[in-house]
Amino acid sequence: VFAAWTDPDLLKQWWGPEHFTNPVVEGDITVGGVLHITMHGPKGSPFDVDMPMVKRYREIVPGKKLVFENEPKGERLIEGLTTVTFSDHPDGTLMEMTTTAKALAPVAVDMLKGMDQGWSQSFDKLARLLEA
């Protein structure tokens, strides 16, 4: 499960809501490193655009914990911090995530309204990837 968060080829397969793709997942997944992800929404939808973002890694404990800042690339509209922990569980790996996000501009308030749904759909995609 940890590898799915730290291997760009695996991240590319599950990051983002259903029907979103990730044409770009590249960078440095190390403490202080930056990962660039460009999501692209479903063709013909209002989200049929590139949505670049960056993740800046604050803490990495291999197999145990990731802490990263996340924000859209370009104009700084959102400030976010995500912590993901991984621990052994009788059924496999227990993954726990906490995330916070702060709108830095009025337009970002609407962007944040879909955050719970986006994470939920991302985790559904992650589960399918791990099952395969």
C-alpha positions, 0 to 999 in steps of 0.5 A: 500500500505504501508503494502505491503512494510512493511509486509514480507509476502506481500513483498514476493509476489511482490518483484522483476521482473516477474517470480522471487520468494523470498524464503527468506524475513525476518528481522527487518523493523524498523529504523536501522533494516535490512531486508534480501531478497533472490530473485531467477530467473526463472528456466532454465534462466541465473538468476536461482540462489539465489540473496541475498540482504539487506535493511537497514532502515534509516527512517520510517514514518508509512503510509507515508514514507520509506527510505532504503539503498539497496545492494546485500549481500556479496561483496559490488558491489552496493550502493543504496538508495530508498525513497518511499512516500505514500499519499492520492489520490482520487483513493486510495494511491499515491505511489512515489519512487525515487532510486539511485544506484552507481556501486562500481565495474565494474561488477555492471554496467551491474547489474544496466542496468536492474534496471528500468525494474526490478522496473517496473515489480515489481510494476506491480506485486504489482498492481496485489497483491493490486487488489486481 
